[in-house]
Amino acid sequence: MSQTVNQQKIAQVYHLPFVSSFGGSAMNLLSPQAGEHILDIGCGTGEFISQLHKLHVLATGIDCSENMIEQARHQYPTLSFEQLNALNLPYYEQFDAVFSNATLHDIRPPHLVIKNIYNALKPNGRFVAEFWGKGNMDEIFTEIIRQFKTFDIPYNDGDFPWYFPSVAEYSSLLESQNFQVTTAIHYSRPFLLKGENGLRNWLETNAAPLFAHVTTETKNVLITRLENRMQDKLFQNGSWLAEAKHIRVHAVKRD
């Protein structure tokens, strides 16, 4: 089942607003033009680069995952993909626009990412991104940290594996790098963790750094306690439904 069809099905079952793939309104905000050279940070398996190519855009996709880049090159052998981390971009005034969807919350420190994006853009180039923001899945993460304290498990803010800024915080970082912020919004979107074990599976796959200092047995106990406490609030129709918080930004590189 394609990502778009799957999202449509979720929207119908849970009576949610449907958000299309390829970044939804973030792509509309990007407004790609034929002949432009656009960089996609966190390109995954390359679907967005393929869409840009159909619009006659000269697109380059980067991802830090070797597996993702291999899949992208296999699916779209004529398109441009590089295995790169946004913390180490080699580009200088090469792109008309830089785009990123659902990636920048994974990369720290954010000021270095922004600096590299600024350097990669041509004068007056634009930066469009969407990623998780302040308060994202807050009920879940607050409860996990509460369980750490209950079990006397050491925890500090540096153990948190994501960067969830506020609009004000991220706008300030952009402006400090000489970007002009033209759009910056913070909004909620339901996040489906499919199946009875959806929450557990997601945490084990995506939140490993949170549990880096505990044994597998303790981690299983913590997640079970989390499921029990969150079930009445978040478990619906056989799946877990969390509240994701997103930031969407559009900024222009000043001369």
ABEGO torsion letter per residue (X at the ends): XBAAAAAAAAAAAAGBBBBBBGGEAAAAAAGBBBGBBBBBBGAEAGAAAAAAAAAGBBBBBBBABAAAAAAAAAABAABBBBBBBAABBABBGABABBBBBGAAAABOBAAAAAAAAAAABBBGBBBBBBBBBBGBGAAAAAAAAAAAAAAGBBBBAAABABBBBBAAAAAAAAAAAGBBBABBBBBBBBBBBBEAAAAAAAAAAAAAAAAAABBAAAAAAAAAAAAAAAAAAABBGGBBBBBBBBBBBBBBBBX
